[in-house]
Amino acid sequence: KGSGTVVLDGGNTERVSCQSTFLLGGGTLRVRINCATKDDKLEIKCNLTESAGKVSGTWEETRHGNSGNVSGTVGAGVLNAYIGGDHLKAGLTVNVSGNQQTVRLTPRGIMIKSVTVTLTRSS
């Protein structure tokens, strides 16, 4: 579970709360993240594979029907990736430290400047 901030194009901010599930095994990572602001909800699924520090895969946002590809690098607790699709293109950074993951999404060409969420793994 976690929470964070959405920064809109005009500088206004909104709080966001999220729940996530991460399943890792055999070089594959499956991610499901459900997030909500006061006005909207998102359901995101990712299927990623990693080989020699390179990450690739697909993502899908099920409530609004968006999807696309993911590519990037991973190492030393940091994932740096680019996500692309017909309706969304964005940079993605995930920093992992202990039981926390900080996710930062920086979209291009839409009304959202950034989304930053800190997730804490439950025991």
C-alpha positions in Angstrom: 0.0 0.0 0.0 1.1 3.6 -0.5 0.3 7.1 -1.3 1.6 10.0 -3.2 1.0 13.1 -5.3 -0.2 13.8 -8.8 1.1 17.2 -10.2 -1.1 18.6 -12.9 0.0 20.8 -15.8 -1.1 24.1 -14.1 0.8 23.2 -10.9 -2.2 22.0 -8.8 -1.7 18.7 -6.9 -3.9 15.8 -6.0 -3.4 13.1 -3.5 -3.3 9.5 -4.8 -3.6 6.2 -2.8 -2.5 2.9 -4.3 -2.4 -0.8 -3.6 0.0 -3.1 -5.5 0.9 -6.7 -6.1 4.4 -7.7 -7.4 5.1 -11.3 -8.4 8.7 -12.1 -9.3 10.1 -15.4 -10.6 12.3 -16.7 -13.4 13.3 -13.3 -14.8 9.7 -12.3 -15.0 8.0 -9.6 -13.0 4.2 -9.2 -13.0 2.8 -6.0 -11.5 -0.7 -5.0 -10.7 -1.3 -1.5 -9.3 -4.7 0.0 -8.3 -4.7 3.8 -7.6 -7.4 6.3 -6.9 -7.6 10.1 -6.6 -10.7 11.9 -5.5 -11.9 12.0 -9.1 -10.5 8.9 -10.9 -9.3 5.4 -10.6 -6.6 3.5 -12.5 -5.9 -0.2 -12.8 -2.5 -1.0 -14.2 -1.0 -4.3 -15.1 2.6 -4.9 -16.3 4.4 -8.0 -17.5 8.1 -7.5 -17.6 11.1 -9.6 -18.4 14.8 -8.9 -17.4 18.0 -10.1 -19.0 21.5 -8.8 -18.4 20.1 -5.6 -16.9 17.7 -4.8 -19.8 13.9 -4.8 -19.1 11.2 -5.1 -21.6 7.5 -6.0 -21.7 4.0 -4.7 -21.9 1.6 -2.6 -19.8 -2.2 -2.2 -19.8 -4.5 0.3 -18.0 -7.8 -1.5 -17.9 -10.3 1.2 -16.8 -9.5 3.6 -19.7 -8.3 1.0 -22.3 -4.7 2.1 -22.7 -1.8 -0.2 -23.4 1.7 -0.3 -24.8 5.3 -1.4 -24.4 8.0 -0.9 -21.7 11.7 -0.8 -22.2 14.6 0.2 -20.0 17.3 -0.9 -17.6 17.5 -2.2 -14.1 20.4 -2.4 -11.6 21.3 -1.5 -8.0 17.7 -1.2 -6.8 16.7 1.2 -9.6 14.5 0.7 -12.7 14.7 3.3 -15.4 12.2 2.8 -18.2 10.2 4.3 -21.0 6.5 3.4 -21.4 4.8 4.0 -24.7 1.4 3.6 -26.2 -1.2 5.2 -28.3 -2.4 7.6 -25.6 0.5 7.7 -23.1 4.2 8.1 -23.3 6.2 8.6 -20.1 9.4 8.1 -18.3 9.3 5.7 -15.3 11.7 5.4 -12.4 11.3 2.9 -9.6 13.7 3.1 -6.6 13.7 0.1 -4.2 15.1 0.5 -0.7 14.4 -2.0 2.1 10.6 -2.5 2.2 9.8 0.6 0.2 9.4 1.4 -3.5 9.2 4.9 -4.8 7.6 5.1 -8.2 7.8 8.3 -10.4 6.0 8.6 -13.7 6.6 11.6 -15.9 4.1 11.7 -18.8 4.5 13.7 -21.9 1.9 15.6 -23.8 -1.0 15.2 -21.3 -2.4 17.3 -18.4 -0.4 15.4 -15.8 3.2 16.5 -15.2 4.2 13.8 -12.7 3.0 11.1 -10.4 5.1 10.1 -7.4 4.0 7.2 -5.1 5.8 5.5 -2.2 4.7 2.0 -1.6 5.5 0.0 1.5 5.7 -3.8 1.4 3.6 -5.4 4.1 5.1 -8.2 6.2 
